[in-house]
């Protein structure tokens, strides 16, 4: 995304060109270019073109365009290239110009100074609103060509923060659902893995089957939501139908190598609890019946204490499942709060930036010598333009008085985030403790050994089946 401003130069062409060509701002003048003049003699080249004109009421000697880019969106070299393309399309080879790209601020920006008279007929450039809008349109077109974002045109002047928040609240639950599904698709290695991940986020899923008895639509229900939402073109969008989810995972799978994700590492840690029973198979226990008897008593006490948590193993498993669901719901809520906080903090940042730089913009508007003022306060004017346009891009009307409410909303969200983090940590700890107790009981009763033996038999049978299939 790039935003532009333009003003006339009435008496300081030489100083203005020296300012934009400053080696400290342009990587030792590596990011300086010119057309039909040289940066060192541009002031005299401009005078030659202006000599054949009649000044009349138009006292302008040159025009100064500033084209600024969002921080981090473009490299200095690409910004310079875009600036030259803009100059060539806007001026059509009729006017001499010098262009310089400044890299000394967070926002990379171009300075373009061009002569107010053309090089052939020496006619004065007619400054008008129509030409400025043409400049903005060309800048947007170039941003599209270079895959940069633009500020979409709109008939309204944006909404107040209160209006923006109310509209966002109505639609945010559906957007959060899309984002959660997108995250699961991005990290899933199979359709089954996707279903596991979306359920771990606290969602209920129905219609997930793909066989002949499958429902027409896959549907999702977020934690605390009353109704299921269909993964259909009408409800969530074409991207979220069952077939398209499967297709996205399949296409991604071809290009990605399976890895263990952070959330899977958490699960592995929880499902592999530290062994607390004493291993009595060691030689020292075989040689000492007394030591073996002591260890058996200790193991019985550990297993009994673990078993006492619930009336039976089924109830204990249900408690574990409930805690895991509670943790998954908290994790999903934390992700939603994180996204909301990120957006609000960005709005907070731009409103504060707008507040601090608005006086400079007002002073610039009131200044008789705009070029001199712009050179002196280039940074503040660039930051003002950036803040105003970023708020406009988000659909918010810049208003300093809104900052107090935004600060309050951010503070409340941060408190909510801290509360949910505690709830999540508590649920994770409880689930881990319950799993340890379940592990103690099943190991003492020999269930773990039976399960491992059963798993080895299945694995061995599968390997034999694969071998025979190959043969």
C-alpha positions in Angstrom: 0.0 0.0 0.0 1.3 3.5 -0.9 -0.2 6.9 -0.1 0.7 10.1 -1.8 0.7 13.9 -1.3 1.8 16.7 -3.6 2.6 20.4 -3.2 4.1 23.2 -5.2 7.6 24.7 -4.9 7.7 28.4 -5.4 11.2 29.5 -4.5 13.4 26.7 -3.1 14.0 24.3 -5.9 17.8 23.9 -5.2 17.3 23.4 -1.5 14.5 20.9 -2.1 16.6 18.8 -4.5 19.5 18.9 -2.1 17.2 17.7 0.7 15.8 14.7 -1.2 19.3 13.7 -2.5 20.8 13.7 1.0 23.3 10.7 1.0 22.4 9.8 4.6 18.8 9.3 3.6 19.4 7.6 0.2 22.1 5.0 0.9 24.9 7.3 -0.3 22.7 8.4 -3.3 22.4 4.8 -4.6 18.6 5.4 -4.5 18.6 8.6 -6.6 17.6 8.7 -10.2 16.6 11.5 -12.7 15.1 12.1 -16.1 16.2 14.7 -18.6 18.5 16.3 -16.0 21.1 15.3 -13.5 20.5 15.6 -9.7 23.5 18.0 -9.5 22.3 20.4 -12.1 18.5 19.9 -12.0 17.9 23.4 -10.6 19.5 24.9 -13.7 17.8 22.5 -16.1 14.4 23.5 -14.6 15.3 27.2 -15.1 15.9 26.6 -18.8 12.5 25.0 -19.3 10.8 27.7 -17.2 12.5 30.5 -19.1 10.2 30.1 -22.1 7.0 30.3 -20.0 4.9 33.2 -18.9 4.4 33.1 -15.2 1.2 35.1 -14.9 -0.6 34.1 -11.7 1.1 30.7 -11.6 4.4 31.3 -9.7 5.1 27.6 -9.2 8.7 26.5 -10.3 8.3 22.7 -9.5 6.1 20.2 -7.8 7.1 17.8 -5.0 5.3 14.4 -4.7 5.8 12.1 -1.7 4.9 8.5 -2.1 5.0 6.5 1.2 4.8 2.8 1.8 3.5 0.8 4.8 6.4 -0.3 7.1 7.9 -3.6 6.2 5.8 -4.0 3.0 8.4 -3.2 0.4 12.2 -3.1 0.0 14.0 0.1 -0.8 15.0 -1.1 -4.3 11.4 -2.0 -5.1 10.1 1.3 -3.7 12.5 3.2 -5.9 11.4 1.1 -9.0 7.8 1.8 -8.3 8.6 5.5 -7.9 10.3 5.7 -11.3 7.4 3.8 -12.9 4.9 6.3 -11.3 7.0 9.3 -12.6 7.1 7.9 -16.1 3.4 7.1 -16.3 2.3 10.3 -14.6 4.6 12.7 -16.4 4.7 10.8 -19.7 8.3 11.9 -20.5 7.3 15.6 -20.8 8.9 16.9 -17.6 12.4 16.7 -16.1 12.4 15.1 -12.7 14.6 13.9 -9.8 13.5 11.0 -7.7 15.0 9.8 -4.4 14.0 7.0 -2.0 14.5 7.6 1.7 15.3 4.7 4.0 16.1 6.6 7.2 12.6 6.2 8.6 10.4 3.1 9.4 8.2 3.9 6.4 10.2 3.8 3.2 9.1 6.7 0.9 9.9 8.3 -2.4 10.4 12.0 -3.1 9.8 13.1 -6.6 10.5 16.7 -7.7 9.6 17.6 -11.3 9.8 20.8 -13.2 6.6 22.9 -13.6 7.3 23.5 -17.3 7.5 20.8 -20.0 10.7 20.3 -22.0 9.2 20.8 -25.5 6.6 23.5 -25.5 7.6 25.0 -22.2 4.0 25.1 -21.0 3.3 25.4 -17.4 1.9 22.3 -15.6 -1.7 23.0 -14.6 -2.2 21.9 -11.0 -5.7 20.6 -10.4 -7.6 18.1 -8.3 -8.2 15.9 -11.3 -4.5 15.4 -11.8 -4.0 14.5 -8.1 -6.6 11.8 -8.3 -5.0 10.5 -11.4 -1.7 10.3 -9.5 -3.4 8.3 -6.7 -5.0 5.9 -9.2 -1.7 5.3 -10.9 0.0 4.7 -7.6 -2.7 2.1 -6.7 -2.3 0.4 -10.0 1.4 0.0 -9.6 0.9 -1.3 -6.1 -1.4 -4.0 -7.5 1.2 -4.9 -10.2 3.8 -5.3 -7.5 1.5 -7.4 -5.3 1.2 -4.7 -2.6 -2.0 -3.9 -0.7 -4.0 -0.8 -1.6 -6.7 1.3 0.2 -10.0 0.3 -1.5 -12.1 3.2 -2.6 -15.3 3.8 -0.7 -18.2 6.2 -0.9 -18.3 6.9 2.8 -15.7 8.5 5.0 -15.3 5.6 7.4 -17.1 4.7 10.6 -16.6 5.9 14.1 -14.8 3.4 16.4 -18.1 2.7 18.2 -19.9 1.8 14.9 -16.9 -0.2 13.7 -16.9 -2.2 17.0 -20.6 -2.9 16.9 -20.5 -4.2 13.3 -17.4 -6.2 14.1 -19.0 -7.8 17.1 -21.9 -9.1 15.0 -19.6 -10.8 12.5 -16.6 -11.7 14.6 -17.8 -15.2 15.7 -18.0 -16.4 12.1 -14.7 -14.9 11.2 -13.1 -16.6 14.3 -14.5 -19.9 13.1 -13.1 -19.4 9.6 -9.7 -18.6 11.1 -9.7 -21.6 13.4 -10.6 -23.9 10.4 -7.9 -22.2 8.3 -5.3 -22.9 11.1 -6.4 -26.5 11.3 -6.2 -27.0 7.5 -2.8 -25.3 7.4 -1.2 -27.7 10.0 -3.2 -30.9 9.4 -1.4 -33.8 7.6 -4.7 -35.6 6.8 -8.4 -35.0 6.9 -8.6 -37.1 10.1 -5.8 -35.0 11.6 -7.9 -31.9 10.7 -10.9 -33.2 12.5 -8.8 -34.0 15.6 -7.3 -30.5 15.6 -10.6 -28.6 15.2 -12.0 -30.7 18.1 -9.0 -29.9 20.2 -9.9 -26.2 19.7 -13.2 -27.0 21.4 -15.4 -27.3 18.4 -18.1 -30.0 17.9 -18.3 -31.5 14.4 -21.0 -33.4 12.6 -21.4 -34.5 9.0 -17.7 -35.2 8.8 -18.0 -38.7 7.2 -17.3 -39.1 3.6 -18.9 -42.5 2.9 -22.3 -43.2 1.3 -24.2 -42.3 4.5 -22.5 -38.9 4.8 -24.6 -35.8 5.5 -24.7 -33.2 2.7 -22.8 -30.7 4.8 -20.1 -30.8 7.4 -21.1 -28.5 10.3 -19.2 -26.9 13.2 -20.3 -25.6 16.6 -17.9 -23.4 18.6 -17.7 -23.5 22.4 -20.7 -21.8 23.9 -22.5 -21.5 20.6 -26.1 -22.8 20.4 -26.4 -23.9 16.8 -24.1 -25.7 14.4 -22.9 -23.7 11.4 -22.8 -25.5 8.0 -19.6 -25.6 6.0 -21.5 -24.4 2.9 -21.1 -21.6 0.3 -23.9 -19.7 1.9 -22.9 -20.0 5.6 -19.1 -19.9 5.7 -18.0 -19.7 2.1 -17.0 -22.1 -0.7 -13.6 -22.6 0.9 -15.1 -24.4 3.9 -17.2 -27.1 2.3 -16.2 -30.7 3.3 -14.9 -31.5 -0.2 -12.9 -28.3 -0.4 -11.4 -28.8 3.0 -10.2 -32.3 2.0 -8.9 -30.9 -1.3 -6.9 -28.1 0.4 -5.3 -30.6 2.8 -4.5 -33.0 0.0 -2.8 -30.3 -2.1 -0.8 -29.0 0.8 0.2 -32.5 1.8 2.0 -33.0 -1.5 4.3 -30.0 -0.8 4.8 -30.4 2.9 6.8 -32.8 5.1 5.0 -34.1 8.2 6.3 -32.5 11.4 5.3 -32.6 15.0 3.5 -29.3 15.8 3.6 -27.4 19.1 0.0 -28.5 20.1 0.9 -32.1 19.4 4.0 -31.8 21.6 1.7 -30.7 24.4 -0.5 -33.7 23.9 2.5 -36.0 23.8 3.7 -34.5 27.1 0.3 -35.0 28.7 -0.2 -38.5 27.5 3.3 -39.7 28.5 3.3 -39.0 32.3 6.3 -39.5 34.4 6.4 -43.1 35.9 5.7 -43.0 39.6 5.3 -46.8 40.4 8.5 -48.6 41.5 9.8 -51.0 38.9 10.2 -54.3 40.8 11.7 -56.3 37.9 15.2 -55.1 38.8 17.7 -57.6 40.2 17.9 -56.0 43.6 14.2 -56.7 44.2 14.6 -60.4 43.1 17.5 -60.9 45.5 15.7 -59.2 48.5 12.2 -60.5 49.3 11.9 -57.8 52.0 12.7 -55.0 49.6 10.2 -56.5 47.0 7.5 -56.7 49.7 8.1 -53.0 50.6 8.0 -51.9 46.9 4.7 -53.9 46.4 3.1 -52.1 49.4 4.3 -48.7 48.1 2.9 -49.4 44.6 -0.4 -50.6 46.1 -0.7 -47.3 48.1 0.1 -45.2 45.0 -2.5 -47.1 42.9 -5.1 -47.0 45.6 -4.6 -43.2 46.1 -5.0 -42.8 42.3 -8.0 -45.0 42.1 -9.7 -43.1 45.0 -10.0 -40.0 42.7 -13.0 -41.7 41.0 -15.3 -44.5 41.7 -14.0 -46.5 38.7 -11.7 -46.2 35.7 -14.6 -45.2 33.4 -15.4 -42.2 35.6 -11.7 -41.3 35.8 -11.5 -41.3 32.0 -14.6 -39.1 31.8 -12.9 -36.6 34.2 -9.8 -36.6 32.0 -11.9 -36.0 28.9 -13.8 -33.2 30.6 -10.6 -31.4 31.6 -9.1 -31.8 28.1 -12.2 -30.3 26.6 -12.0 -27.4 29.1 -8.4 -26.8 28.2 -9.2 -27.0 24.4 -12.1 -24.5 24.8 -9.7 -22.1 26.8 -7.1 -22.5 24.1 -9.6 -21.6 21.4 -10.7 -18.6 23.3 -7.1 -17.5 23.9 -6.5 -17.6 20.2 -9.6 -15.5 19.5 -8.6 -12.9 22.1 -5.1 -12.9 20.7 -6.3 -12.0 17.2 -8.7 -9.3 18.6 -5.9 -7.8 20.7 -3.6 -7.7 17.8 -6.1 -5.7 15.7 -7.0 -3.4 18.5 -3.4 -2.7 19.4 -2.7 -1.8 15.8 -5.7 0.7 15.8 -4.4 2.0 19.2 -1.0 2.6 17.6 -2.3 4.4 14.6 -4.7 6.6 16.6 -1.9 7.6 18.9 0.4 8.3 15.9 -2.4 10.3 14.3 -2.9 12.3 17.5 0.8 13.2 17.9 1.3 14.2 14.2 -2.0 16.0 13.5 -0.7 19.4 14.7 2.1 19.2 12.1 -0.4 18.5 9.3 -2.5 21.5 10.4 0.6 23.7 10.5 1.5 22.5 7.0 -1.9 23.3 5.7 -1.6 26.8 7.2 2.0 27.4 6.1 2.7 29.9 3.3 5.9 28.1 2.3 4.7 24.5 2.3 7.9 23.1 0.7 10.2 24.5 3.5 7.9 23.3 6.2 7.6 19.9 4.6 11.4 19.5 4.4 11.7 20.5 8.1 8.9 18.1 9.3 9.0 15.4 6.6 9.0 12.6 9.2 5.9 13.9 11.1 4.0 14.5 7.9 4.8 11.0 6.6 3.7 9.4 9.8 0.4 11.5 9.8 -0.4 10.3 6.2 0.5 6.7 7.2 -1.7 6.7 10.3 -4.7 8.4 8.6 -4.6 6.0 5.6 -4.1 2.8 7.7 -7.2 3.8 9.8 -9.0 4.5 6.5 -8.0 1.0 5.2 -9.6 -0.5 8.3 -12.8 1.4 7.7 -12.3 3.7 10.8 -12.7 7.5 10.7 -9.7 9.0 12.3 -10.8 10.7 15.6 -8.5 11.5 18.5 -11.3 11.3 21.0 -11.7 7.6 20.2 -8.3 6.8 21.7 -9.6 6.7 25.3 -12.2 4.0 24.5 -9.7 2.0 22.5 -7.2 2.1 25.4 -10.0 0.9 27.7 -11.0 -2.0 25.4 -7.3 -3.1 25.1 -6.9 -3.1 28.9 -10.1 -5.1 29.4 -9.1 -7.6 26.8 -5.6 -8.1 28.4 -7.3 -8.8 31.7 -9.6 -11.3 30.1 -6.6 -12.9 28.4 -4.8 -13.3 31.7 -7.9 -14.9 33.3 -8.3 -17.4 30.5 -4.6 -18.2 30.6 -5.0 -19.1 34.3 -8.0 -21.2 33.5 -6.2 -23.0 30.6 -3.1 -23.7 32.8 -5.3 -25.1 35.6 -7.2 -27.4 33.2 -4.0 -28.6 31.7 -2.5 -29.3 35.2 -5.6 -31.1 36.3 -5.8 -33.2 33.1 -2.1 -34.2 33.5 -2.6 -35.1 37.2 -5.7 -37.3 36.4 -3.8 -38.9 33.5 -1.0 -39.8 35.9 -3.4 -41.3 38.3 -5.1 -43.3 35.6 -1.6 -44.4 34.4 -0.7 -45.6 38.0 -3.9 -47.7 38.3 -3.8 -49.3 34.9 -0.1 -50.1 35.3 -0.5 -51.6 38.7 -3.4 -53.7 37.4 -1.4 -54.8 34.4 -3.6 -53.0 31.8 -0.6 -51.1 30.3 1.3 -54.3 29.6 -1.8 -55.9 28.0 -2.4 -52.8 25.9 1.3 -52.6 24.7 1.3 -56.3 23.9 -2.0 -55.8 21.9 -0.4 -52.8 20.0 2.7 -54.8 19.1 0.6 -57.6 17.8 -1.4 -55.2 15.6 1.8 -53.5 14.3 3.4 -56.9 13.5 0.2 -58.0 11.7 0.2 -54.8 9.6 3.8 -55.2 8.6 3.1 -58.8 7.5 0.1 -57.6 5.5 2.1 -54.9 3.7 4.9 -57.4 2.9 2.6 -60.0 1.4 0.9 -57.2 -0.6 4.2 -56.2 -2.1 5.1 -59.8 -2.9 
